[in-house]
Amino acid sequence: MRGPQHAKNAVSQHLAELLPPLVDAQQLPKVQRYTTWYTPADGIEPPAWPTVNTLVMRTLPARSADDDPAGGMTYLVDYQLRVFIWVRGQGYQAVTDARDIYVGCVAEALMGWPQVDDFTVIDPRTVAAALSDVATVGARNESSIAAAYLDLVATVAETVQLQPVGTANTLTVQPHPAS
């Protein structure tokens, strides 16, 4: 099975390929770091802003797809992912606007190009965003930060290879003592 690791890595790589031209068109700074682990705001070093983190939040029940001719079973597994966007800059309005535009760019990438790879596809109907308040940071409140996340469901075709338990060349059956 490819598992959650594949789901989050595939979506993160997909965003890393699709976001730069979408962000450039909006005249925003390019995303500095794409990760597949959670990084709280205080763990992001200043040169790494903006940052996009892609995480698997849970798996949903698998659906049987078909039998694999090689002896396995293929299942469609839905992974609920969350893509965090962290933005930092000067002033509430600038940071709010940047956060909102990054959310639009990420949503466009996820919904406009749902085929992630040969095994993974995003259901565009599941993409939904939540946005944070804007806060000031620093000893003298010299900058502002904001975050957002987009939830989505990515379906991965997972193949489980069935291994034979064993084979017997001969079998000797002893008669039951009562017979």
N, C-alpha and C positions, 0 to 999 in steps of 0.2 A: 504494500500500500504506500501511496505517496504521503498521505497524512496531512496534518495541520501545517507542518513545516513547509511543504510544497505550496499549499494554498497561500500562505502569507508571503513567501518569497516570490511566487509567481506574480501576485498582485502588486507587490512593492516594485519589482523589476518593470512591470507593465507601466506603472505610474512614472518611474524614472525615465522611461523611453518616451512617453506621451506628453508629460507636463512641460518640458522646456519650451517647445514652440507655443503652447497655449499661454504660458506665463509671459514669455517674451512679447506676445501680441498685446498683452495688457500693460506692458512696460513696468513689470514688477521685478524685484530681484529674483534670480533663480534659486530654487530650493537647494540648500547647501548640504543636506544630509537626509538620506532615506534609510530608515532602520526597520527591523522586524522585531523590536522589543520596545517596551514602554520606557520613555524617558520623561520624568517630571520636568517642569519648567526650570526648576533650580539646578537641574542636572545638565542643561544644555549650555555649552560654552558659547559666548557671544559670537564667534565666527561661524557657528553652525546654525544660525537663524536665516531663513525659516527652515524648519525641520518637518518631515513627514514620517510618522511611525505607522506601520501596518501590523495589526495583531489579530489573532484568532480569538474570538470571545467564547465560542462554543460550536459544537457540531449538532446538526439536526438529524433525525432518523434517516438512515440510508434506504434507498429504493433499489431493488434489483433491476439491472439493465438487461443483461443477457449472459449466456455461458460463453466463456473464452475457449476457443478450440484447443488451446494448449493445456486445458485441464483446470482452469480457474473460473472464478465468477467475477463479473464486473458489476459494481454497484455505483450508483450516483449518490455521492455524499455532499450534502450542503454544509458549507462552513460559513458561520456568521462572523464576518470580519468587521473591524473598526479601524478606520484610517484617521489618525490624529494629525492636525495641522497646527503648528506653533509659529506665531508671528511676533516679531519685536521691532519697535521703531520709535520715532519721536511723535508724541501727541496722540490723543484719543482718536481723533477723526482719521488720521493717516493709518493708524493701526487697525481701526474698525474697518475702514475701506479695504485695506490690504487683506485682512482676514476674510472678508466677504468675497473678494475677487478670487482668492486662492480656493475657497470652498466651491465657487462656480467652476473653476478650472478643473479641480479634482472630480467634481460631479460630471463634467463634460467628458473627461477622459474615461471614467468608469461606465457611463451610460452610452457614450458615442462609439466606443470600441470594446464591447463586452467580451469578445473572444480573446482570452488572455494567452492561451497556448493550446496545444493539441488536446489537453486533458481538462482544461479549466475554462469556465464561462461564467460571467457575472449576469445575474438577473437584474436588468436596469430598473425594474419596478420596485426593487427592494432598497434602492439608494435613498437615504434620508439623512439630513444633517441636523446637528445641534451645535449652537454657538455659545461661547462663554462671554462673560463680561470682560471689559478691558480693565487692566490694573496697571498701576505704576510700580516700577521696581528701581532699585538702586538706592544708595544712601541719601541722595538728594532728589529722588524721584525723577531721574534724568531720562528714563525711557518708559515706554508702555509695552505691555504684552497682551496677547489675546490668543485664544485657542478655539478650535472647533473639532468636531469629529463627524465622520460620515459612516453610518452603518450600511452594510451591504451583505448580500448572500452570494457566494461563489460556489458553483457546483463543480466538483472534481470527479472524473471517472476513475474510480479506484478498482484495481484488479487484485483479487485475493487468489494467490496460487495455492491450489489444493495439493497437498503432498500425500501420496499413498501411505497408509499406516504400515503396511507390510504385506508380504506374500508368503504363502506356505506352499512348499513343493509336495509335501506329504502330510497326511493327517491321519492319525491313529485314534480311533474312538474305542474306548473301553466299554464293555457292556455294563449296564447299570446293575448293581448288586442284587436288586430285587427281581431281575429277570431270569 
